[in-house]
């Protein structure tokens, strides 16, 4: 995964890094990071970054220091992917 895409994944994880349940911060993350175009990225670019992250064998728990497991982070990103696909009307 490229550094640019890693940065976008990091941006998605940042707002929820201290949540006890990552999914509780999903809507907030989508609003403040994706819909408002944080880092100048489009929703399509965030979707591409999430897809690349999930497809990679890289440990996503290393993207941002968090107390959550690799499985929890991947579950959160998979839900981000699903929501972005639904909003964009793509599969």
PDB file of N, CA, C and O in Angstrom:
ATOM      1  N   UNK A   1       0.854  -1.177   0.000  1.00  0.00           N
ATOM      2  CA  UNK A   1       0.000   0.000   0.000  1.00  0.00           C
ATOM      3  C   UNK A   1       0.898   1.237   0.000  1.00  0.00           C
ATOM      4  O   UNK A   1       1.866   1.304   0.757  1.00  0.00           O
ATOM      5  N   UNK A   2       0.578   2.211  -0.845  1.00  0.00           N
ATOM      6  CA  UNK A   2       1.404   3.414  -0.961  1.00  0.00           C
ATOM      7  C   UNK A   2       1.263   4.290   0.285  1.00  0.00           C
ATOM      8  O   UNK A   2       0.314   4.158   1.057  1.00  0.00           O
ATOM      9  N   UNK A   3       2.226   5.177   0.454  1.00  0.00           N
ATOM     10  CA  UNK A   3       2.192   6.091   1.595  1.00  0.00           C
ATOM     11  C   UNK A   3       0.961   6.983   1.563  1.00  0.00           C
ATOM     12  O   UNK A   3       0.376   7.277   2.606  1.00  0.00           O
ATOM     13  N   UNK A   4       0.562   7.421   0.354  1.00  0.00           N
ATOM     14  CA  UNK A   4      -0.628   8.271   0.232  1.00  0.00           C
ATOM     15  C   UNK A   4      -1.870   7.547   0.726  1.00  0.00           C
ATOM     16  O   UNK A   4      -2.666   8.109   1.478  1.00  0.00           O
ATOM     17  N   UNK A   5      -2.034   6.306   0.304  1.00  0.00           N
ATOM     18  CA  UNK A   5      -3.201   5.536   0.724  1.00  0.00           C
ATOM     19  C   UNK A   5      -3.135   5.207   2.210  1.00  0.00           C
ATOM     20  O   UNK A   5      -4.162   5.193   2.888  1.00  0.00           O
ATOM     21  N   UNK A   6      -1.944   4.944   2.715  1.00  0.00           N
ATOM     22  CA  UNK A   6      -1.782   4.687   4.148  1.00  0.00           C
ATOM     23  C   UNK A   6      -2.203   5.915   4.945  1.00  0.00           C
ATOM     24  O   UNK A   6      -2.837   5.794   5.994  1.00  0.00           O
ATOM     25  N   UNK A   7      -1.852   7.092   4.449  1.00  0.00           N
ATOM     26  CA  UNK A   7      -2.242   8.330   5.126  1.00  0.00           C
ATOM     27  C   UNK A   7      -3.750   8.496   5.193  1.00  0.00           C
ATOM     28  O   UNK A   7      -4.278   8.982   6.193  1.00  0.00           O
ATOM     29  N   UNK A   8      -4.446   8.098   4.141  1.00  0.00           N
ATOM     30  CA  UNK A   8      -5.908   8.194   4.147  1.00  0.00           C
ATOM     31  C   UNK A   8      -6.521   7.192   5.118  1.00  0.00           C
ATOM     32  O   UNK A   8      -7.496   7.506   5.801  1.00  0.00           O
ATOM     33  N   UNK A   9      -5.964   6.007   5.183  1.00  0.00           N
ATOM     34  CA  UNK A   9      -6.446   5.015   6.151  1.00  0.00           C
ATOM     35  C   UNK A   9      -6.184   5.513   7.567  1.00  0.00           C
ATOM     36  O   UNK A   9      -7.031   5.362   8.448  1.00  0.00           O
ATOM     37  N   UNK A  10      -5.030   6.098   7.783  1.00  0.00           N
ATOM     38  CA  UNK A  10      -4.704   6.667   9.101  1.00  0.00           C
ATOM     39  C   UNK A  10      -5.733   7.740   9.471  1.00  0.00           C
ATOM     40  O   UNK A  10      -6.181   7.808  10.616  1.00  0.00           O
ATOM     41  N   UNK A  11      -6.104   8.574   8.497  1.00  0.00           N
ATOM     42  CA  UNK A  11      -7.108   9.619   8.752  1.00  0.00           C
ATOM     43  C   UNK A  11      -8.446   9.007   9.154  1.00  0.00           C
ATOM     44  O   UNK A  11      -9.141   9.563  10.004  1.00  0.00           O
ATOM     45  N   UNK A  12      -8.815   7.885   8.566  1.00  0.00           N
ATOM     46  CA  UNK A  12     -10.067   7.218   8.920  1.00  0.00           C
ATOM     47  C   UNK A  12     -10.025   6.621  10.323  1.00  0.00           C
ATOM     48  O   UNK A  12     -11.044   6.565  11.012  1.00  0.00           O
ATOM     49  N   UNK A  13      -8.858   6.183  10.736  1.00  0.00           N
ATOM     50  CA  UNK A  13      -8.725   5.563  12.062  1.00  0.00           C
ATOM     51  C   UNK A  13      -8.555   6.586  13.184  1.00  0.00           C
ATOM     52  O   UNK A  13      -8.917   6.320  14.330  1.00  0.00           O
ATOM     53  N   UNK A  14      -8.015   7.736  12.860  1.00  0.00           N
ATOM     54  CA  UNK A  14      -7.697   8.744  13.881  1.00  0.00           C
ATOM     55  C   UNK A  14      -8.895   9.118  14.762  1.00  0.00           C
ATOM     56  O   UNK A  14      -8.749   9.138  15.984  1.00  0.00           O
ATOM     57  N   UNK A  15     -10.067   9.414  14.197  1.00  0.00           N
ATOM     58  CA  UNK A  15     -11.183   9.831  15.056  1.00  0.00           C
ATOM     59  C   UNK A  15     -11.708   8.746  15.990  1.00  0.00           C
ATOM     60  O   UNK A  15     -12.414   9.053  16.950  1.00  0.00           O
ATOM     61  N   UNK A  16     -11.382   7.501  15.731  1.00  0.00           N
ATOM     62  CA  UNK A  16     -11.927   6.413  16.550  1.00  0.00           C
ATOM     63  C   UNK A  16     -10.869   5.699  17.385  1.00  0.00           C
ATOM     64  O   UNK A  16     -11.163   4.700  18.040  1.00  0.00           O
ATOM     65  N   UNK A  17      -9.653   6.205  17.362  1.00  0.00           N
ATOM     66  CA  UNK A  17      -8.577   5.460  18.021  1.00  0.00           C
ATOM     67  C   UNK A  17      -8.797   5.239  19.515  1.00  0.00           C
ATOM     68  O   UNK A  17      -8.252   4.290  20.079  1.00  0.00           O
ATOM     69  N   UNK A  18      -9.575   6.088  20.162  1.00  0.00           N
ATOM     70  CA  UNK A  18      -9.808   5.928  21.597  1.00  0.00           C
ATOM     71  C   UNK A  18     -11.203   5.395  21.925  1.00  0.00           C
ATOM     72  O   UNK A  18     -11.566   5.286  23.096  1.00  0.00           O
ATOM     73  N   UNK A  19     -11.975   5.067  20.907  1.00  0.00           N
ATOM     74  CA  UNK A  19     -13.304   4.482  21.124  1.00  0.00           C
ATOM     75  C   UNK A  19     -13.152   3.066  21.674  1.00  0.00           C
ATOM     76  O   UNK A  19     -12.255   2.329  21.264  1.00  0.00           O
ATOM     77  N   UNK A  20     -14.017   2.693  22.590  1.00  0.00           N
ATOM     78  CA  UNK A  20     -13.977   1.304  23.060  1.00  0.00           C
ATOM     79  C   UNK A  20     -14.504   0.370  21.976  1.00  0.00           C
ATOM     80  O   UNK A  20     -14.033  -0.759  21.835  1.00  0.00           O
ATOM     81  N   UNK A  21     -15.490   0.850  21.207  1.00  0.00           N
ATOM     82  CA  UNK A  21     -16.044   0.093  20.090  1.00  0.00           C
ATOM     83  C   UNK A  21     -15.889   0.973  18.847  1.00  0.00           C
ATOM     84  O   UNK A  21     -16.545   2.008  18.728  1.00  0.00           O
ATOM     85  N   UNK A  22     -15.029   0.562  17.937  1.00  0.00           N
ATOM     86  CA  UNK A  22     -14.738   1.372  16.754  1.00  0.00           C
ATOM     87  C   UNK A  22     -15.988   1.739  15.974  1.00  0.00           C
ATOM     88  O   UNK A  22     -16.092   2.853  15.461  1.00  0.00           O
ATOM     89  N   UNK A  23     -16.935   0.818  15.879  1.00  0.00           N
ATOM     90  CA  UNK A  23     -18.131   1.059  15.077  1.00  0.00           C
ATOM     91  C   UNK A  23     -19.007   2.173  15.640  1.00  0.00           C
ATOM     92  O   UNK A  23     -19.820   2.745  14.914  1.00  0.00           O
ATOM     93  N   UNK A  24     -18.851   2.488  16.928  1.00  0.00           N
ATOM     94  CA  UNK A  24     -19.621   3.594  17.509  1.00  0.00           C
ATOM     95  C   UNK A  24     -19.203   4.932  16.907  1.00  0.00           C
ATOM     96  O   UNK A  24     -19.986   5.882  16.916  1.00  0.00           O
ATOM     97  N   UNK A  25     -17.995   5.018  16.391  1.00  0.00           N
ATOM     98  CA  UNK A  25     -17.516   6.251  15.795  1.00  0.00           C
ATOM     99  C   UNK A  25     -17.584   6.273  14.282  1.00  0.00           C
ATOM    100  O   UNK A  25     -17.044   7.182  13.651  1.00  0.00           O
ATOM    101  N   UNK A  26     -18.240   5.288  13.691  1.00  0.00           N
ATOM    102  CA  UNK A  26     -18.272   5.170  12.233  1.00  0.00           C
ATOM    103  C   UNK A  26     -18.930   6.379  11.563  1.00  0.00           C
ATOM    104  O   UNK A  26     -18.337   6.984  10.670  1.00  0.00           O
ATOM    105  N   UNK A  27     -20.112   6.727  11.972  1.00  0.00           N
ATOM    106  CA  UNK A  27     -20.831   7.834  11.330  1.00  0.00           C
ATOM    107  C   UNK A  27     -20.054   9.144  11.489  1.00  0.00           C
ATOM    108  O   UNK A  27     -19.951   9.921  10.540  1.00  0.00           O
ATOM    109  N   UNK A  28     -19.515   9.388  12.669  1.00  0.00           N
ATOM    110  CA  UNK A  28     -18.715  10.595  12.912  1.00  0.00           C
ATOM    111  C   UNK A  28     -17.503  10.627  11.987  1.00  0.00           C
ATOM    112  O   UNK A  28     -17.175  11.673  11.426  1.00  0.00           O
ATOM    113  N   UNK A  29     -16.846   9.499  11.829  1.00  0.00           N
ATOM    114  CA  UNK A  29     -15.673   9.419  10.949  1.00  0.00           C
ATOM    115  C   UNK A  29     -16.058   9.705   9.507  1.00  0.00           C
ATOM    116  O   UNK A  29     -15.369  10.458   8.818  1.00  0.00           O
ATOM    117  N   UNK A  30     -17.139   9.119   9.050  1.00  0.00           N
ATOM    118  CA  UNK A  30     -17.576   9.356   7.678  1.00  0.00           C
ATOM    119  C   UNK A  30     -17.884  10.836   7.463  1.00  0.00           C
ATOM    120  O   UNK A  30     -17.565  11.392   6.412  1.00  0.00           O
ATOM    121  N   UNK A  31     -18.491  11.464   8.440  1.00  0.00           N
ATOM    122  CA  UNK A  31     -18.858  12.870   8.301  1.00  0.00           C
ATOM    123  C   UNK A  31     -17.627  13.782   8.306  1.00  0.00           C
ATOM    124  O   UNK A  31     -17.452  14.594   7.397  1.00  0.00           O
ATOM    125  N   UNK A  32     -16.785  13.650   9.314  1.00  0.00           N
ATOM    126  CA  UNK A  32     -15.690  14.626   9.449  1.00  0.00           C
ATOM    127  C   UNK A  32     -14.486  14.331   8.554  1.00  0.00           C
ATOM    128  O   UNK A  32     -13.707  15.234   8.250  1.00  0.00           O
ATOM    129  N   UNK A  33     -14.332  13.102   8.138  1.00  0.00           N
ATOM    130  CA  UNK A  33     -13.182  12.761   7.307  1.00  0.00           C
ATOM    131  C   UNK A  33     -13.579  12.628   5.838  1.00  0.00           C
ATOM    132  O   UNK A  33     -12.983  13.282   4.982  1.00  0.00           O
ATOM    133  N   UNK A  34     -14.555  11.808   5.537  1.00  0.00           N
ATOM    134  CA  UNK A  34     -14.881  11.507   4.140  1.00  0.00           C
ATOM    135  C   UNK A  34     -15.755  12.585   3.514  1.00  0.00           C
ATOM    136  O   UNK A  34     -15.386  13.165   2.492  1.00  0.00           O
ATOM    137  N   UNK A  35     -16.890  12.855   4.105  1.00  0.00           N
ATOM    138  CA  UNK A  35     -17.842  13.786   3.476  1.00  0.00           C
ATOM    139  C   UNK A  35     -17.315  15.215   3.413  1.00  0.00           C
ATOM    140  O   UNK A  35     -17.663  15.966   2.502  1.00  0.00           O
ATOM    141  N   UNK A  36     -16.489  15.589   4.365  1.00  0.00           N
ATOM    142  CA  UNK A  36     -15.914  16.942   4.361  1.00  0.00           C
ATOM    143  C   UNK A  36     -14.599  17.012   3.587  1.00  0.00           C
ATOM    144  O   UNK A  36     -13.982  18.074   3.504  1.00  0.00           O
ATOM    145  N   UNK A  37     -14.173  15.891   3.025  1.00  0.00           N
ATOM    146  CA  UNK A  37     -12.988  15.874   2.172  1.00  0.00           C
ATOM    147  C   UNK A  37     -11.685  16.170   2.893  1.00  0.00           C
ATOM    148  O   UNK A  37     -10.830  16.891   2.379  1.00  0.00           O
ATOM    149  N   UNK A  38     -11.539  15.608   4.083  1.00  0.00           N
ATOM    150  CA  UNK A  38     -10.287  15.799   4.826  1.00  0.00           C
ATOM    151  C   UNK A  38      -9.103  15.372   3.968  1.00  0.00           C
ATOM    152  O   UNK A  38      -9.183  14.400   3.217  1.00  0.00           O
ATOM    153  N   UNK A  39      -8.039  16.087   4.086  1.00  0.00           N
ATOM    154  CA  UNK A  39      -6.797  15.855   3.340  1.00  0.00           C
ATOM    155  C   UNK A  39      -6.987  16.057   1.837  1.00  0.00           C
ATOM    156  O   UNK A  39      -6.156  15.631   1.035  1.00  0.00           O
ATOM    157  N   UNK A  40      -8.088  16.712   1.466  1.00  0.00           N
ATOM    158  CA  UNK A  40      -8.338  16.994   0.056  1.00  0.00           C
ATOM    159  C   UNK A  40      -8.691  15.774  -0.772  1.00  0.00           C
ATOM    160  O   UNK A  40      -8.606  15.813  -1.999  1.00  0.00           O
ATOM    161  N   UNK A  41      -9.084  14.694  -0.118  1.00  0.00           N
ATOM    162  CA  UNK A  41      -9.392  13.445  -0.824  1.00  0.00           C
ATOM    163  C   UNK A  41     -10.888  13.298  -1.041  1.00  0.00           C
ATOM    164  O   UNK A  41     -11.693  13.728  -0.215  1.00  0.00           O
ATOM    165  N   UNK A  42     -11.244  12.696  -2.144  1.00  0.00           N
ATOM    166  CA  UNK A  42     -12.639  12.430  -2.470  1.00  0.00           C
ATOM    167  C   UNK A  42     -13.103  11.143  -1.783  1.00  0.00           C
ATOM    168  O   UNK A  42     -12.278  10.329  -1.368  1.00  0.00           O
ATOM    169  N   UNK A  43     -14.409  10.960  -1.665  1.00  0.00           N
ATOM    170  CA  UNK A  43     -14.914   9.690  -1.131  1.00  0.00           C
ATOM    171  C   UNK A  43     -14.406   8.486  -1.935  1.00  0.00           C
ATOM    172  O   UNK A  43     -14.141   7.425  -1.369  1.00  0.00           O
ATOM    173  N   UNK A  44     -14.274   8.655  -3.251  1.00  0.00           N
ATOM    174  CA  UNK A  44     -13.781   7.567  -4.089  1.00  0.00           C
ATOM    175  C   UNK A  44     -12.338   7.196  -3.748  1.00  0.00           C
ATOM    176  O   UNK A  44     -11.960   6.025  -3.784  1.00  0.00           O
ATOM    177  N   UNK A  45     -11.551   8.200  -3.421  1.00  0.00           N
ATOM    178  CA  UNK A  45     -10.159   7.933  -3.041  1.00  0.00           C
ATOM    179  C   UNK A  45     -10.092   7.264  -1.670  1.00  0.00           C
ATOM    180  O   UNK A  45      -9.265   6.379  -1.452  1.00  0.00           O
ATOM    181  N   UNK A  46     -10.957   7.681  -0.749  1.00  0.00           N
ATOM    182  CA  UNK A  46     -11.023   6.989   0.549  1.00  0.00           C
ATOM    183  C   UNK A  46     -11.442   5.537   0.353  1.00  0.00           C
ATOM    184  O   UNK A  46     -10.898   4.640   0.996  1.00  0.00           O
ATOM    185  N   UNK A  47     -12.400   5.306  -0.527  1.00  0.00           N
ATOM    186  CA  UNK A  47     -12.840   3.940  -0.805  1.00  0.00           C
ATOM    187  C   UNK A  47     -11.687   3.122  -1.376  1.00  0.00           C
ATOM    188  O   UNK A  47     -11.477   1.980  -0.967  1.00  0.00           O
ATOM    189  N   UNK A  48     -10.947   3.688  -2.305  1.00  0.00           N
ATOM    190  CA  UNK A  48      -9.803   2.973  -2.886  1.00  0.00           C
ATOM    191  C   UNK A  48      -8.759   2.670  -1.826  1.00  0.00           C
ATOM    192  O   UNK A  48      -8.151   1.599  -1.848  1.00  0.00           O
ATOM    193  N   UNK A  49      -8.541   3.589  -0.904  1.00  0.00           N
ATOM    194  CA  UNK A  49      -7.537   3.360   0.141  1.00  0.00           C
ATOM    195  C   UNK A  49      -7.967   2.243   1.081  1.00  0.00           C
ATOM    196  O   UNK A  49      -7.144   1.431   1.502  1.00  0.00           O
ATOM    197  N   UNK A  50      -9.254   2.201   1.409  1.00  0.00           N
ATOM    198  CA  UNK A  50      -9.764   1.145   2.286  1.00  0.00           C
ATOM    199  C   UNK A  50      -9.668  -0.208   1.588  1.00  0.00           C
ATOM    200  O   UNK A  50      -9.265  -1.200   2.195  1.00  0.00           O
ATOM    201  N   UNK A  51     -10.037  -0.241   0.329  1.00  0.00           N
ATOM    202  CA  UNK A  51      -9.935  -1.498  -0.420  1.00  0.00           C
ATOM    203  C   UNK A  51      -8.499  -1.988  -0.489  1.00  0.00           C
ATOM    204  O   UNK A  51      -8.240  -3.179  -0.314  1.00  0.00           O
ATOM    205  N   UNK A  52      -7.568  -1.085  -0.741  1.00  0.00           N
ATOM    206  CA  UNK A  52      -6.154  -1.465  -0.802  1.00  0.00           C
ATOM    207  C   UNK A  52      -5.675  -1.979   0.547  1.00  0.00           C
ATOM    208  O   UNK A  52      -4.938  -2.962   0.621  1.00  0.00           O
ATOM    209  N   UNK A  53      -6.098  -1.308   1.611  1.00  0.00           N
ATOM    210  CA  UNK A  53      -5.689  -1.725   2.955  1.00  0.00           C
ATOM    211  C   UNK A  53      -6.209  -3.117   3.276  1.00  0.00           C
ATOM    212  O   UNK A  53      -5.466  -3.970   3.761  1.00  0.00           O
ATOM    213  N   UNK A  54      -7.485  -3.342   3.004  1.00  0.00           N
ATOM    214  CA  UNK A  54      -8.082  -4.649   3.315  1.00  0.00           C
ATOM    215  C   UNK A  54      -7.490  -5.764   2.457  1.00  0.00           C
ATOM    216  O   UNK A  54      -7.399  -6.908   2.904  1.00  0.00           O
ATOM    217  N   UNK A  55      -7.094  -5.443   1.246  1.00  0.00           N
ATOM    218  CA  UNK A  55      -6.514  -6.458   0.353  1.00  0.00           C
ATOM    219  C   UNK A  55      -5.049  -6.730   0.666  1.00  0.00           C
ATOM    220  O   UNK A  55      -4.507  -7.765   0.278  1.00  0.00           O
ATOM    221  N   UNK A  56      -4.421  -5.811   1.357  1.00  0.00           N
ATOM    222  CA  UNK A  56      -2.991  -5.974   1.648  1.00  0.00           C
ATOM    223  C   UNK A  56      -2.786  -6.965   2.787  1.00  0.00           C
ATOM    224  O   UNK A  56      -3.685  -7.205   3.593  1.00  0.00           O
ATOM    225  N   UNK A  57      -1.623  -7.515   2.835  1.00  0.00           N
ATOM    226  CA  UNK A  57      -1.262  -8.387   3.945  1.00  0.00           C
ATOM    227  C   UNK A  57      -0.608  -7.606   5.071  1.00  0.00           C
ATOM    228  O   UNK A  57      -0.201  -8.176   6.083  1.00  0.00           O
ATOM    229  N   UNK A  58      -0.510  -6.291   4.884  1.00  0.00           N
ATOM    230  CA  UNK A  58       0.147  -5.444   5.886  1.00  0.00           C
ATOM    231  C   UNK A  58      -0.677  -5.403   7.172  1.00  0.00           C
ATOM    232  O   UNK A  58      -1.907  -5.388   7.130  1.00  0.00           O
ATOM    233  N   UNK A  59       0.002  -5.386   8.300  1.00  0.00           N
ATOM    234  CA  UNK A  59      -0.720  -5.288   9.569  1.00  0.00           C
ATOM    235  C   UNK A  59      -1.298  -3.878   9.731  1.00  0.00           C
ATOM    236  O   UNK A  59      -0.552  -2.919   9.927  1.00  0.00           O
ATOM    237  N   UNK A  60      -2.596  -3.759   9.652  1.00  0.00           N
ATOM    238  CA  UNK A  60      -3.252  -2.460   9.723  1.00  0.00           C
ATOM    239  C   UNK A  60      -3.202  -1.865  11.126  1.00  0.00           C
ATOM    240  O   UNK A  60      -3.378  -0.659  11.300  1.00  0.00           O
ATOM    241  N   UNK A  61      -2.964  -2.702  12.112  1.00  0.00           N
ATOM    242  CA  UNK A  61      -2.820  -2.207  13.478  1.00  0.00           C
ATOM    243  C   UNK A  61      -1.561  -1.349  13.623  1.00  0.00           C
ATOM    244  O   UNK A  61      -1.411  -0.639  14.616  1.00  0.00           O
ATOM    245  N   UNK A  62      -0.660  -1.409  12.643  1.00  0.00           N
ATOM    246  CA  UNK A  62       0.555  -0.600  12.680  1.00  0.00           C
ATOM    247  C   UNK A  62       0.380   0.768  12.028  1.00  0.00           C
ATOM    248  O   UNK A  62       1.275   1.609  12.117  1.00  0.00           O
ATOM    249  N   UNK A  63      -0.752   1.004  11.379  1.00  0.00           N
ATOM    250  CA  UNK A  63      -0.986   2.272  10.680  1.00  0.00           C
ATOM    251  C   UNK A  63      -1.075   3.425  11.672  1.00  0.00           C
ATOM    252  O   UNK A  63      -0.592   4.523  11.397  1.00  0.00           O
ATOM    253  N   UNK A  64      -1.687   3.179  12.816  1.00  0.00           N
ATOM    254  CA  UNK A  64      -1.861   4.180  13.864  1.00  0.00           C
ATOM    255  C   UNK A  64      -1.858   3.445  15.192  1.00  0.00           C
ATOM    256  O   UNK A  64      -2.567   2.451  15.346  1.00  0.00           O
ATOM    257  N   UNK A  65      -1.072   3.915  16.154  1.00  0.00           N
ATOM    258  CA  UNK A  65      -1.075   3.230  17.454  1.00  0.00           C
ATOM    259  C   UNK A  65      -2.476   3.228  18.071  1.00  0.00           C
ATOM    260  O   UNK A  65      -3.057   4.279  18.343  1.00  0.00           O
ATOM    261  N   UNK A  66      -2.995   2.025  18.283  1.00  0.00           N
ATOM    262  CA  UNK A  66      -4.331   1.857  18.846  1.00  0.00           C
ATOM    263  C   UNK A  66      -4.327   0.639  19.748  1.00  0.00           C
ATOM    264  O   UNK A  66      -3.452  -0.221  19.647  1.00  0.00           O
ATOM    265  N   UNK A  67      -5.300   0.574  20.618  1.00  0.00           N
ATOM    266  CA  UNK A  67      -5.407  -0.587  21.507  1.00  0.00           C
ATOM    267  C   UNK A  67      -6.281  -1.680  20.919  1.00  0.00           C
ATOM    268  O   UNK A  67      -6.487  -2.717  21.549  1.00  0.00           O
ATOM    269  N   UNK A  68      -6.793  -1.460  19.721  1.00  0.00           N
ATOM    270  CA  UNK A  68      -7.686  -2.412  19.083  1.00  0.00           C
ATOM    271  C   UNK A  68      -6.909  -3.477  18.325  1.00  0.00           C
ATOM    272  O   UNK A  68      -5.788  -3.250  17.867  1.00  0.00           O
ATOM    273  N   UNK A  69      -7.524  -4.628  18.206  1.00  0.00           N
ATOM    274  CA  UNK A  69      -6.888  -5.747  17.519  1.00  0.00           C
ATOM    275  C   UNK A  69      -6.924  -5.547  16.006  1.00  0.00           C
ATOM    276  O   UNK A  69      -7.662  -4.710  15.487  1.00  0.00           O
ATOM    277  N   UNK A  70      -6.125  -6.322  15.333  1.00  0.00           N
ATOM    278  CA  UNK A  70      -6.125  -6.312  13.863  1.00  0.00           C
ATOM    279  C   UNK A  70      -7.524  -6.638  13.335  1.00  0.00           C
ATOM    280  O   UNK A  70      -7.997  -6.002  12.394  1.00  0.00           O
ATOM    281  N   UNK A  71      -8.168  -7.606  13.928  1.00  0.00           N
ATOM    282  CA  UNK A  71      -9.513  -7.999  13.490  1.00  0.00           C
ATOM    283  C   UNK A  71     -10.512  -6.860  13.669  1.00  0.00           C
ATOM    284  O   UNK A  71     -11.348  -6.632  12.796  1.00  0.00           O
ATOM    285  N   UNK A  72     -10.438  -6.149  14.777  1.00  0.00           N
ATOM    286  CA  UNK A  72     -11.357  -5.025  15.014  1.00  0.00           C
ATOM    287  C   UNK A  72     -11.129  -3.909  14.005  1.00  0.00           C
ATOM    288  O   UNK A  72     -12.086  -3.316  13.507  1.00  0.00           O
ATOM    289  N   UNK A  73      -9.880  -3.623  13.705  1.00  0.00           N
ATOM    290  CA  UNK A  73      -9.552  -2.573  12.739  1.00  0.00           C
ATOM    291  C   UNK A  73     -10.042  -2.974  11.355  1.00  0.00           C
ATOM    292  O   UNK A  73     -10.622  -2.156  10.641  1.00  0.00           O
ATOM    293  N   UNK A  74      -9.814  -4.217  10.976  1.00  0.00           N
ATOM    294  CA  UNK A  74     -10.278  -4.688   9.670  1.00  0.00           C
ATOM    295  C   UNK A  74     -11.810  -4.686   9.595  1.00  0.00           C
ATOM    296  O   UNK A  74     -12.372  -4.372   8.547  1.00  0.00           O
ATOM    297  N   UNK A  75     -12.474  -5.026  10.671  1.00  0.00           N
ATOM    298  CA  UNK A  75     -13.935  -4.996  10.699  1.00  0.00           C
ATOM    299  C   UNK A  75     -14.428  -3.560  10.504  1.00  0.00           C
ATOM    300  O   UNK A  75     -15.362  -3.325   9.738  1.00  0.00           O
ATOM    301  N   UNK A  76     -13.810  -2.610  11.186  1.00  0.00           N
ATOM    302  CA  UNK A  76     -14.183  -1.206  11.049  1.00  0.00           C
ATOM    303  C   UNK A  76     -13.987  -0.734   9.606  1.00  0.00           C
ATOM    304  O   UNK A  76     -14.875  -0.108   9.027  1.00  0.00           O
ATOM    305  N   UNK A  77     -12.836  -1.034   9.040  1.00  0.00           N
ATOM    306  CA  UNK A  77     -12.559  -0.606   7.667  1.00  0.00           C
ATOM    307  C   UNK A  77     -13.490  -1.293   6.672  1.00  0.00           C
ATOM    308  O   UNK A  77     -13.873  -0.688   5.671  1.00  0.00           O
ATOM    309  N   UNK A  78     -13.856  -2.533   6.930  1.00  0.00           N
ATOM    310  CA  UNK A  78     -14.809  -3.224   6.057  1.00  0.00           C
ATOM    311  C   UNK A  78     -16.176  -2.536   6.113  1.00  0.00           C
ATOM    312  O   UNK A  78     -16.872  -2.447   5.101  1.00  0.00           O
ATOM    313  N   UNK A  79     -16.548  -2.060   7.275  1.00  0.00           N
ATOM    314  CA  UNK A  79     -17.814  -1.336   7.400  1.00  0.00           C
ATOM    315  C   UNK A  79     -17.719   0.030   6.716  1.00  0.00           C
ATOM    316  O   UNK A  79     -18.681   0.473   6.089  1.00  0.00           O
ATOM    317  N   UNK A  80     -16.577   0.695   6.829  1.00  0.00           N
ATOM    318  CA  UNK A  80     -16.366   1.940   6.085  1.00  0.00           C
ATOM    319  C   UNK A  80     -16.522   1.668   4.592  1.00  0.00           C
ATOM    320  O   UNK A  80     -17.194   2.419   3.886  1.00  0.00           O
ATOM    321  N   UNK A  81     -15.900   0.596   4.116  1.00  0.00           N
ATOM    322  CA  UNK A  81     -15.995   0.218   2.706  1.00  0.00           C
ATOM    323  C   UNK A  81     -17.456   0.020   2.293  1.00  0.00           C
ATOM    324  O   UNK A  81     -17.882   0.546   1.265  1.00  0.00           O
ATOM    325  N   UNK A  82     -18.208  -0.718   3.067  1.00  0.00           N
ATOM    326  CA  UNK A  82     -19.616  -0.977   2.747  1.00  0.00           C
ATOM    327  C   UNK A  82     -20.419   0.314   2.689  1.00  0.00           C
ATOM    328  O   UNK A  82     -21.229   0.508   1.783  1.00  0.00           O
ATOM    329  N   UNK A  83     -20.196   1.185   3.647  1.00  0.00           N
ATOM    330  CA  UNK A  83     -20.938   2.452   3.675  1.00  0.00           C
ATOM    331  C   UNK A  83     -20.572   3.337   2.492  1.00  0.00           C
ATOM    332  O   UNK A  83     -21.442   3.956   1.881  1.00  0.00           O
ATOM    333  N   UNK A  84     -19.278   3.396   2.170  1.00  0.00           N
ATOM    334  CA  UNK A  84     -18.850   4.221   1.037  1.00  0.00           C
ATOM    335  C   UNK A  84     -19.385   3.664  -0.276  1.00  0.00           C
ATOM    336  O   UNK A  84     -19.780   4.428  -1.157  1.00  0.00           O
ATOM    337  N   UNK A  85     -19.402   2.363  -0.414  1.00  0.00           N
ATOM    338  CA  UNK A  85     -19.978   1.735  -1.609  1.00  0.00           C
ATOM    339  C   UNK A  85     -21.452   2.075  -1.727  1.00  0.00           C
ATOM    340  O   UNK A  85     -21.925   2.405  -2.815  1.00  0.00           O
ATOM    341  N   UNK A  86     -22.184   1.999  -0.627  1.00  0.00           N
ATOM    342  CA  UNK A  86     -23.615   2.293  -0.637  1.00  0.00           C
ATOM    343  C   UNK A  86     -23.863   3.752  -0.990  1.00  0.00           C
ATOM    344  O   UNK A  86     -24.765   4.059  -1.769  1.00  0.00           O
ATOM    345  N   UNK A  87     -23.075   4.644  -0.426  1.00  0.00           N
ATOM    346  CA  UNK A  87     -23.247   6.068  -0.705  1.00  0.00           C
ATOM    347  C   UNK A  87     -22.892   6.413  -2.141  1.00  0.00           C
ATOM    348  O   UNK A  87     -23.506   7.296  -2.741  1.00  0.00           O
ATOM    349  N   UNK A  88     -21.905   5.723  -2.694  1.00  0.00           N
ATOM    350  CA  UNK A  88     -21.477   5.991  -4.057  1.00  0.00           C
ATOM    351  C   UNK A  88     -22.292   5.205  -5.076  1.00  0.00           C
ATOM    352  O   UNK A  88     -22.219   5.471  -6.276  1.00  0.00           O
ATOM    353  N   UNK A  89     -23.068   4.237  -4.598  1.00  0.00           N
ATOM    354  CA  UNK A  89     -23.853   3.391  -5.490  1.00  0.00           C
ATOM    355  C   UNK A  89     -23.002   2.456  -6.327  1.00  0.00           C
ATOM    356  O   UNK A  89     -23.328   2.151  -7.474  1.00  0.00           O
ATOM    357  N   UNK A  90     -21.877   1.995  -5.717  1.00  0.00           N
ATOM    358  CA  UNK A  90     -20.996   1.055  -6.414  1.00  0.00           C
ATOM    359  C   UNK A  90     -20.852  -0.206  -5.592  1.00  0.00           C
ATOM    360  O   UNK A  90     -21.227  -0.257  -4.421  1.00  0.00           O
ATOM    361  N   UNK A  91     -20.295  -1.233  -6.238  1.00  0.00           N
ATOM    362  CA  UNK A  91     -20.053  -2.491  -5.528  1.00  0.00           C
ATOM    363  C   UNK A  91     -18.614  -2.890  -5.681  1.00  0.00           C
ATOM    364  O   UNK A  91     -18.201  -3.924  -5.156  1.00  0.00           O
TER     365      UNK A  91
END
